[in-house]
Structure formats: structure tokens, C-alpha cells
Amino acid sequence: MKATNFLTLPDDRQLAYAEYGDPNGHPVFYFHGGGTSRLEPLLLGNEAFTRLGLRLVAPDRPGIGQSDFQPNRGFSDWTKDVIFLANALGLDKFSVLGISSGGGYAAACTAKIPHRLHSAVIVSGAWEFATADWLEYKRWGFLLIKYFPWLYQASMKFTQRSLNGPPDKILKTLQKTLPAADYAVLKSPGRIEQSCEALNEGLRSGTRGTAYDLQLYFRKWDFSLDEIRMPLTLFYGEEDRNVPLELVKRTAATLPTAKLVMYPNEGHISVVVNQIEAITKALKTYQN
């Protein structure tokens, strides 16, 4: 395991990435959630990926963590970085796993580079938000991201300062807003510290990269979901308070090759931790 590696991309940007698990295991590109970084897999722990026989490659997206910012990018641009990194690592084929705001990037890979993929899995993934979606679900934080990104960036700076507080205090604050399953995961020994470390690293170079990353979900995506022709497995918790589940179900219904798996007692965070065995099985189900 090496948590910080660097690769220089063809346009001279620096791409930072981490590797976890078994070096000889099934290769999986792990796309982290919004606001976090390549350190996010440590929420599960390196030992878990080794036990499951996975070789996880977790890159920081542009402007996040230690990866350089890329202006005017879309989801499809990410597939070029992924291919360059895979080639550099000598990986002809691999799987993709998109977590939360990493979901759109996994979907883009599924649409644009299926010939390089063994399988594709999205867990608690976000989809393209129309104005009607955030109005219907009263997600006022979405309003800041879409129309007032500078205010959202200011709020992230406040959040970052709070991440350096006592873990017990952070947990007490989170208990008021998180579903029980998510809170239970973060309350496990060492997990809140790992989560805060991954979030702090995501904002290492400022808030611009993370804000831009999230804004893409409120714009017209630069690829069509109709391009997805390979199998795609979607895992969600029915207690998820981050992603509107009606939007998830509506989107999944338009994807003929998608399989939607819902867990009644899981939240946004807990599903990837508690259902990692099922997720791994899906990742190791090779497409023809």
C-alpha cells in the first residue's frame, strides 16, 4: 500500500493516486466521493481489500487532494486520465467503483471505455440533477452549489475548520443529521479520524476543485446515459439522505443493463462498508 503516488499526464498536470490491497489482486479503480480524496478507502482499511483480493487504485480528481486543477473539464475528460493511469500501471483491463459523487465518473467510464472494463459498480452514486429535483426534495445545499459556488466554497472552508476539532464533538454533531446506520459506521474506532483525514486531504489545495467537481452534477452531462451498454450494478441504502432515491430509481429504469440493489437498513456511507462483500462479488463478475 502506498497512499501517495504521482503521475504526470500528457498536458503536464500532476495526478495523485493511492494504491490499496493486494498488488496481484483484481484491479479496481476507486472514484472517491465529493469533498474527500484518494484516502477515502481507508474508511474500510487496507486489510479489507487485501482479504477480498482487490488491488485498489484511488486517484484524486483534478483540483482535489494533490491532483492539479483542470479547467473546463467534464465527466468524459476523466476517462482519458483513467486510461493514461491504467496504461502507466500496465493494466489492460480493470473494474471501476464509483462512490457517491464518484458515481458520474464511473458512469462515464462505462459509457466511453467499456472495452477496458471488466465490470462497473456505483455505490450511493449521484446522478444529473435537474432544478426540479432539488426543489422537490428541498435540498437547499444544492442551490448553493449550482448558483452560488463562492458561498458553497466559503461553507466548505468552515467545514474544514470543524474537521480539526475533537472527534467526540464531531460525532455528536453528526448524530443529529445522519441516519443510524451511517452514524454507527463513523462511530467505530478510528473511522471518524480516517474520514476527517480524507476530507482534509481533499481540500489540501483549496475548495475550487471540490466545488467544481460537485457543480458538474448540476450541468448537462457531456455524455449520454444511452451510451451505457455494458452491465452496471448500483448499490444504495434506503436510508440514504444525500441522494434523492426517486431520482436513482428513475435513472436506473432508463438503463437496460443496470441492476439496482437496495438495502432497507443502510444509509449513504454504511452501504459501502457493510455490503463490501456483495460489492466485491459484483466487481469480480466479468463482462463478456
Backbone hydrogen bonds in HBPLUS format (Angstrom, degrees):
<---DONOR---> <-ACCEPTOR-->    atom                        ^
c    i                          cat <-CA-CA->   ^        H-A-AA   ^      H-
h    n   atom  resd res      DA  || num        DHA   H-A  angle D-A-AA Bond
n    s   type  num  typ     dist DA aas  dist angle  dist       angle   num
A0002-LYS N   A0019-GLU O   3.24 MM  17  5.42 142.0  2.39 129.1 139.8     1
A0019-GLU N   A0002-LYS O   2.92 MM  17  5.42 156.8  1.97 142.2 149.9     2
A0005-ASN N   A0017-TYR O   2.80 MM  12  5.23 133.8  2.02 148.6 163.3     3
A0017-TYR N   A0005-ASN O   2.96 MM  12  5.23 152.4  2.04 135.9 142.1     4
A0007-LEU N   A0015-LEU O   2.86 MM   8  5.12 143.1  2.00 143.1 154.6     5
A0015-LEU N   A0007-LEU O   2.80 MM   8  5.12 161.6  1.83 155.1 161.2     6
A0009-LEU N   A0013-ARG O   2.83 MM   4  5.30 169.8  1.85 163.5 165.5     7
A0012-ASP N   A0009-LEU O   2.81 MM   3  5.15 152.9  1.88 127.4 128.0     8
A0068-ASP N   A0014-GLN O   2.89 MM  54  5.35 159.4  1.93 150.5 156.1     9
A0060-ASP N   A0016-ALA O   2.83 MM  44  5.60 167.1  1.84 153.6 155.4    10
A0018-ALA N   A0058-ALA O   2.90 MM  40  5.06 156.2  1.95 126.0 132.6    11
A0058-ALA N   A0018-ALA O   2.81 MM  40  5.06 166.6  1.83 148.4 152.9    12
A0020-TYR N   A0056-LEU O   2.86 MM  36  4.93 153.8  1.93 139.6 146.4    13
A0056-LEU N   A0020-TYR O   2.90 MM  36  4.93 154.1  1.97 138.1 143.9    14
A0022-ASP N   A0054-LEU O   2.89 MM  32  5.67 140.6  2.05 141.2 142.3    15
A0025-GLY N   A0022-ASP O   2.84 MM   3  4.87 165.8  1.86 115.9 118.1    16
A0026-HIS N   A0053-GLY O   2.89 MM  27  6.27 155.9  1.94 153.4 145.2    17
A0055-ARG N   A0026-HIS O   2.90 MM  29  5.49 174.8  1.90 128.6 129.0    18
A0095-SER N   A0027-PRO O   2.94 MM  68  6.26 160.9  1.98 143.4 149.6    19
A0028-VAL N   A0055-ARG O   2.84 MM  27  6.01 159.0  1.88 162.7 159.1    20
A0057-VAL N   A0028-VAL O   2.82 MM  29  6.11 162.0  1.85 163.9 165.8    21
A0029-PHE N   A0095-SER O   2.76 MM  66  6.12 168.9  1.77 154.5 154.4    22
A0097-LEU N   A0029-PHE O   2.84 MM  68  6.10 157.6  1.89 166.7 163.5    23
A0030-TYR N   A0057-VAL O   2.82 MM  27  5.88 159.8  1.86 141.7 148.6    24
A0031-PHE N   A0097-LEU O   2.83 MM  66  6.10 171.1  1.83 160.0 161.9    25
A0099-ILE N   A0031-PHE O   3.02 MM  68  6.11 174.2  2.02 167.9 167.4    26
A0040-GLU N   A0037-SER O   3.05 MM   3  5.72 168.7  2.07 122.9 125.1    27
A0042-LEU N   A0039-LEU O   3.04 MM   3  5.83 158.5  2.08 124.6 130.9    28
A0043-LEU N   A0040-GLU O   2.97 MM   3  5.90 171.2  1.98 131.6 133.9    29
A0044-LEU N   A0041-PRO O   2.94 MM   3  5.69 151.3  2.02 120.2 126.5    30
A0045-GLY N   A0041-PRO O   3.18 MM   4  6.51 155.2  2.25 137.3 144.8    31
A0048-ALA N   A0045-GLY O   3.12 MM   3  5.60 134.2  2.34 109.5 120.1    32
A0050-THR N   A0046-ASN O   3.16 MM   4  6.47 154.2  2.23 150.9 158.6    33
A0051-ARG N   A0047-GLU O   2.89 MM   4  6.09 164.2  1.91 151.9 156.0    34
A0052-LEU N   A0048-ALA O   3.00 MM   4  6.17 146.3  2.11 141.9 151.3    35
A0054-LEU N   A0049-PHE O   2.91 MM   5  5.19 173.6  1.91 160.4 158.8    36
A0053-GLY N   A0050-THR O   3.10 MM   3  5.17 155.5  2.17 102.4 110.0    37
A0064-ILE N   A0061-ARG O   2.97 MM   3  5.49 150.2  2.06 147.6 147.5    38
A0063-GLY N   A0067-SER O   3.08 MM   4  5.48 135.4  2.28 106.5 118.1    39
A0067-SER N   A0064-ILE O   3.04 MM   3  5.67 172.0  2.05 143.9 145.1    40
A0065-GLY N   A0202-GLY O   3.14 MM 137  4.17 172.1  2.15 106.5 108.1    41
A0077-ASP N   A0074-GLY O   3.21 MM   3  5.49 134.6  2.43 102.8 114.0    42
A0078-TRP N   A0075-PHE O   3.08 MM   3  5.56 138.3  2.26 108.5 119.0    43
A0079-THR N   A0076-SER O   3.10 MM   3  5.49 137.1  2.29 105.4 115.9    44
A0080-LYS N   A0077-ASP O   3.11 MM   3  5.57 138.6  2.29 107.7 117.9    45
A0082-VAL N   A0078-TRP O   2.96 MM   4  6.26 159.5  2.01 154.9 161.1    46
A0083-ILE N   A0079-THR O   2.97 MM   4  6.15 159.4  2.02 143.4 148.3    47
A0084-PHE N   A0080-LYS O   3.02 MM   4  6.21 161.0  2.06 145.7 150.9    48
A0085-LEU N   A0081-ASP O   2.93 MM   4  6.14 159.1  1.97 149.6 155.2    49
A0086-ALA N   A0082-VAL O   2.82 MM   4  6.03 162.0  1.85 152.1 157.7    50
A0087-ASN N   A0083-ILE O   2.89 MM   4  6.07 161.3  1.92 150.7 155.5    51
A0088-ALA N   A0084-PHE O   2.99 MM   4  6.17 154.4  2.05 142.2 149.5    52
A0089-LEU N   A0085-LEU O   2.99 MM   4  6.24 140.1  2.15 145.0 155.6    53
A0089-LEU N   A0086-ALA O   3.16 MM   3  5.10 126.1  2.46  92.7 106.6    54
A0091-LEU N   A0086-ALA O   2.83 MM   5  5.01 170.0  1.84 152.1 149.2    55
A0090-GLY N   A0087-ASN O   3.04 MM   3  4.95 155.4  2.10 100.1 107.7    56
A0094-PHE N   A0116-ARG O   3.01 MM  22  6.51 146.8  2.13 150.2 158.8    57
A0118-HIS N   A0094-PHE O   2.69 MM  24  5.34 153.1  1.76 124.9 132.7    58
A0096-VAL N   A0119-SER O   3.14 MM  23  6.59 151.4  2.22 143.5 151.0    59
A0121-VAL N   A0096-VAL O   2.96 MM  25  6.29 157.3  2.01 154.7 162.2    60
A0098-GLY N   A0121-VAL O   2.95 MM  23  6.44 158.2  2.00 154.9 159.1    61
A0123-VAL N   A0098-GLY O   2.84 MM  25  6.21 163.5  1.86 163.5 168.4    62
A0102-GLY N   A0099-ILE O   2.73 MM   3  4.79 159.8  1.77 125.6 129.0    63
A0100-SER N   A0123-VAL O   2.89 MM  23  6.26 164.1  1.92 162.4 165.6    64
A0103-GLY N   A0100-SER O   2.92 MM   3  5.56 162.8  1.95 120.7 124.8    65
A0126-ALA N   A0100-SER O   3.05 MM  26  5.60 148.4  2.15 128.6 123.5    66
A0106-ALA N   A0102-GLY O   3.15 MM   4  6.50 149.7  2.25 148.2 156.6    67
A0107-ALA N   A0103-GLY O   2.89 MM   4  6.18 156.7  1.95 152.7 159.9    68
A0108-ALA N   A0104-GLY O   2.94 MM   4  6.13 148.9  2.04 137.1 145.4    69
A0109-CYS N   A0105-TYR O   3.08 MM   4  6.33 154.7  2.15 141.2 147.1    70
A0110-THR N   A0106-ALA O   2.97 MM   4  6.22 153.7  2.04 145.7 153.3    71
A0111-ALA N   A0107-ALA O   2.96 MM   4  6.23 146.4  2.08 145.9 154.7    72
A0112-LYS N   A0108-ALA O   2.80 MM   4  5.90 161.5  1.84 152.7 158.1    73
A0113-ILE N   A0109-CYS O   2.86 MM   4  5.21 158.4  1.90 135.0 141.9    74
A0116-ARG N   A0113-ILE O   2.97 MM   3  5.66 164.3  1.99 122.0 127.2    75
A0117-LEU N   A0114-PRO O   3.09 MM   3  5.15 161.8  2.13 107.0 112.8    76
A0287-GLN N   A0118-HIS O   2.83 MM 169  5.65 145.7  1.95 149.1 159.7    77
A0233-THR N   A0120-ALA O   3.14 MM 113  6.54 167.8  2.16 152.5 153.0    78
A0122-ILE N   A0233-THR O   2.93 MM 111  6.36 160.3  1.97 161.8 167.6    79
A0235-PHE N   A0122-ILE O   2.89 MM 113  6.33 160.5  1.93 158.1 164.6    80
A0124-SER N   A0235-PHE O   2.83 MM 111  6.23 165.8  1.85 169.6 172.6    81
A0129-PHE N   A0217-TYR O   2.79 MM  88  5.90 174.5  1.79 171.9 173.7    82
A0133-ASP N   A0130-ALA O   2.90 MM   3  5.34 137.3  2.09 109.2 121.0    83
A0135-LEU N   A0131-THR O   3.10 MM   4  6.28 150.8  2.19 151.3 160.3    84
A0136-GLU N   A0132-ALA O   2.89 MM   4  5.86 158.5  1.94 140.6 146.8    85
A0137-TYR N   A0133-ASP O   3.12 MM   4  6.29 157.0  2.17 147.1 152.7    86
A0139-ARG N   A0134-TRP O   3.04 MM   5  5.06 150.4  2.13 138.4 146.7    87
A0138-LYS N   A0135-LEU O   3.28 MM   3  4.99 155.7  2.35  94.9 102.0    88
A0142-PHE N   A0139-ARG O   2.95 MM   3  5.60 144.4  2.08 114.5 123.8    89
A0143-LEU N   A0140-TRP O   3.02 MM   3  5.11 129.3  2.28  97.0 110.2    90
A0145-ILE N   A0141-GLY O   3.27 MM   4  6.64 161.3  2.31 147.7 152.0    91
A0146-LYS N   A0142-PHE O   2.97 MM   4  6.19 164.8  1.99 156.3 159.5    92
A0147-TYR N   A0143-LEU O   2.93 MM   4  5.88 169.2  1.94 153.6 156.8    93
A0148-PHE N   A0144-LEU O   2.90 MM   4  4.57 134.9  2.10 116.4 129.4    94
A0151-LEU N   A0148-PHE O   2.94 MM   3  5.43 129.9  2.20 111.8 124.5    95
A0152-TYR N   A0148-PHE O   3.11 MM   4  6.49 153.6  2.18 149.0 157.2    96
A0153-GLN N   A0149-PRO O   2.82 MM   4  6.07 153.7  1.89 147.4 154.2    97
A0154-ALA N   A0150-TRP O   3.08 MM   4  6.27 148.3  2.18 134.7 142.9    98
A0155-SER N   A0151-LEU O   2.94 MM   4  6.26 150.5  2.03 144.7 152.7    99
A0156-MET N   A0152-TYR O   2.93 MM   4  6.26 145.0  2.06 144.9 154.8   100
A0157-LYS N   A0153-GLN O   3.09 MM   4  6.42 145.8  2.21 143.4 151.7   101
A0158-PHE N   A0154-ALA O   3.21 MM   4  6.57 150.3  2.31 142.9 150.3   102
A0159-THR N   A0155-SER O   2.92 MM   4  6.23 155.4  1.98 144.8 152.1   103
A0160-GLN N   A0156-MET O   2.80 MM   4  6.03 153.9  1.87 147.1 154.1   104
A0161-ARG N   A0157-LYS O   3.15 MM   4  6.41 152.7  2.23 141.7 147.6   105
A0162-SER N   A0158-PHE O   3.17 MM   4  6.51 152.8  2.25 145.4 152.6   106
A0163-LEU N   A0159-THR O   3.11 MM   4  6.43 130.7  2.36 142.8 156.0   107
A0163-LEU N   A0160-GLN O   3.14 MM   3  5.15 135.7  2.34  95.8 107.9   108
A0164-ASN N   A0161-ARG O   3.26 MM   3  5.78 158.4  2.31 110.6 116.6   109
A0165-GLY N   A0162-SER O   3.13 MM   3  5.46 160.8  2.16 115.4 116.6   110
A0169-LYS N   A0166-PRO O   2.99 MM   3  5.36 123.0  2.33 108.7 122.7   111
A0170-ILE N   A0166-PRO O   3.10 MM   4  6.46 156.5  2.16 154.6 161.9   112
A0171-LEU N   A0167-PRO O   2.89 MM   4  6.13 163.8  1.92 154.3 158.4   113
A0172-LYS N   A0168-ASP O   3.01 MM   4  6.17 152.7  2.09 141.3 148.7   114
A0173-THR N   A0169-LYS O   3.10 MM   4  6.36 153.3  2.18 145.2 151.4   115
A0174-LEU N   A0170-ILE O   2.96 MM   4  6.23 160.0  2.00 151.6 157.4   116
A0175-GLN N   A0171-LEU O   2.91 MM   4  6.03 145.0  2.03 147.9 156.6   117
A0176-LYS N   A0173-THR O   3.28 MM   3  5.79 149.6  2.38 108.6 116.0   118
A0177-THR N   A0174-LEU O   2.95 MM   3  5.43 148.6  2.05 113.1 122.2   119
A0178-LEU N   A0174-LEU O   2.89 MM   4  5.83 160.7  1.92 173.2 179.3   120
A0182-ASP N   A0179-PRO O   3.10 MM   3  5.55 120.2  2.48 109.9 123.4   121
A0183-TYR N   A0179-PRO O   3.08 MM   4  6.34 165.9  2.10 160.9 165.4   122
A0184-ALA N   A0180-ALA O   2.91 MM   4  6.07 156.7  1.96 149.9 156.1   123
A0185-VAL N   A0181-ALA O   3.24 MM   4  6.46 151.3  2.32 140.6 147.1   124
A0186-LEU N   A0182-ASP O   3.13 MM   4  6.44 167.1  2.14 154.2 156.6   125
A0187-LYS N   A0183-TYR O   2.89 MM   4  5.99 136.3  2.08 145.7 158.1   126
A0188-SER N   A0185-VAL O   3.22 MM   3  5.53 152.1  2.30 104.4 112.4   127
A0191-ARG N   A0188-SER O   3.03 MM   3  5.70 164.7  2.05 141.3 145.8   128
A0194-GLN N   A0190-GLY O   3.06 MM   4  6.27 154.4  2.13 144.3 151.5   129
A0195-SER N   A0191-ARG O   2.88 MM   4  6.06 160.4  1.91 151.0 156.5   130
A0196-CYS N   A0192-ILE O   2.95 MM   4  6.10 161.4  1.98 146.1 150.8   131
A0197-GLU N   A0193-GLU O   2.97 MM   4  6.15 152.8  2.04 144.1 151.8   132
A0198-ALA N   A0194-GLN O   3.01 MM   4  6.26 158.5  2.05 149.5 154.4   133
A0199-LEU N   A0195-SER O   3.00 MM   4  6.25 154.4  2.06 148.1 155.4   134
A0200-ASN N   A0196-CYS O   2.84 MM   4  5.97 163.0  1.87 150.1 155.1   135
A0201-GLU N   A0197-GLU O   2.96 MM   4  6.10 156.5  2.02 145.1 151.6   136
A0202-GLY N   A0198-ALA O   3.07 MM   4  6.23 146.8  2.18 136.5 145.3   137
A0203-LEU N   A0199-LEU O   3.30 MM   4  6.61 138.9  2.48 142.7 152.0   138
A0203-LEU N   A0200-ASN O   3.18 MM   3  5.32 132.7  2.42  98.0 109.9   139
A0204-ARG N   A0201-GLU O   3.09 MM   3  4.87 164.1  2.11 107.3 108.8   140
A0206-GLY N   A0203-LEU O   3.01 MM   3  5.00 165.9  2.03 111.4 114.4   141
A0211-ALA N   A0207-THR O   2.99 MM   4  6.10 166.3  2.01 160.3 164.6   142
A0212-TYR N   A0208-ARG O   2.94 MM   4  6.09 164.1  1.96 154.1 158.4   143
A0213-ASP N   A0209-GLY O   2.93 MM   4  6.03 156.6  1.99 143.9 151.1   144
A0214-LEU N   A0210-THR O   3.08 MM   4  6.34 154.7  2.15 149.5 154.2   145
A0215-GLN N   A0211-ALA O   2.96 MM   4  6.15 150.1  2.05 145.8 154.9   146
A0216-LEU N   A0212-TYR O   3.30 MM   4  6.57 140.4  2.47 149.2 156.0   147
A0217-TYR N   A0214-LEU O   3.10 MM   3  5.79 154.3  2.16 117.2 123.5   148
A0218-PHE N   A0215-GLN O   2.87 MM   3  5.42 162.7  1.90 120.2 126.1   149
A0219-ARG N   A0216-LEU O   3.38 MM   3  5.31 165.9  2.40 105.4 105.9   150
A0227-GLU N   A0224-SER O   2.98 MM   3  5.61 163.4  2.00 115.7 121.2   151
A0228-ILE N   A0225-LEU O   3.08 MM   3  5.57 163.9  2.11 113.5 118.6   152
A0232-LEU N   A0257-THR O   3.21 MM  25  6.16 155.7  2.27 133.7 132.0   153
A0259-LYS N   A0232-LEU O   2.86 MM  27  6.31 150.7  1.94 156.4 163.0   154
A0234-LEU N   A0259-LYS O   2.79 MM  25  5.98 172.2  1.80 163.1 162.5   155
A0261-VAL N   A0234-LEU O   2.72 MM  27  5.93 164.4  1.74 165.9 171.2   156
A0236-TYR N   A0261-VAL O   2.99 MM  25  6.41 151.4  2.07 163.1 170.6   157
A0263-TYR N   A0236-TYR O   2.95 MM  27  6.37 147.4  2.05 150.0 160.5   158
A0240-ASP N   A0237-GLY O   3.11 MM   3  5.37 155.6  2.17 116.9 116.9   159
A0238-GLU N   A0263-TYR O   2.78 MM  25  5.77 170.9  1.79 151.1 150.5   160
A0239-GLU N   A0266-GLU O   2.85 MM  27  5.62 153.4  1.92 175.7 167.2   161
A0247-LEU N   A0244-PRO O   3.10 MM   3  5.45 125.7  2.41 104.7 117.4   162
A0248-VAL N   A0244-PRO O   3.20 MM   4  6.61 151.0  2.29 143.2 151.7   163
A0249-LYS N   A0245-LEU O   2.89 MM   4  6.17 163.8  1.92 151.6 154.4   164
A0250-ARG N   A0246-GLU O   2.92 MM   4  6.01 156.9  1.97 143.8 150.7   165
A0251-THR N   A0247-LEU O   2.89 MM   4  6.01 157.1  1.94 146.5 152.7   166
A0252-ALA N   A0248-VAL O   2.85 MM   4  6.03 167.9  1.86 154.6 158.3   167
A0253-ALA N   A0249-LYS O   3.05 MM   4  6.11 147.6  2.16 140.2 148.1   168
A0254-THR N   A0251-THR O   2.96 MM   3  5.39 149.3  2.05 110.0 119.4   169
A0255-LEU N   A0252-ALA O   3.07 MM   3  5.25 160.5  2.11 108.0 114.2   170
A0258-ALA N   A0255-LEU O   3.06 MM   3  5.37 166.8  2.08 117.3 121.2   171
A0273-VAL N   A0270-SER O   3.06 MM   3  5.21 122.8  2.40 100.8 115.8   172
A0274-ASN N   A0270-SER O   2.75 MM   4  5.81 175.1  1.75 174.8 174.2   173
A0275-GLN N   A0271-VAL O   2.96 MM   4  5.44 144.1  2.09 133.1 141.7   174
A0279-ILE N   A0275-GLN O   3.01 MM   4  6.28 158.2  2.06 153.5 160.6   175
A0280-THR N   A0276-ILE O   2.84 MM   4  5.91 156.6  1.89 142.8 148.9   176
A0281-LYS N   A0277-GLU O   3.00 MM   4  6.27 153.7  2.07 145.1 152.2   177
A0282-ALA N   A0278-ALA O   3.08 MM   4  6.36 153.8  2.15 143.9 150.1   178
A0283-LEU N   A0279-ILE O   2.93 MM   4  6.24 152.1  2.01 147.0 155.3   179
A0284-LYS N   A0280-THR O   2.94 MM   4  6.17 143.2  2.07 147.0 156.7   180
A0285-THR N   A0282-ALA O   3.20 MM   3  5.16 162.6  2.23 102.3 106.6   181
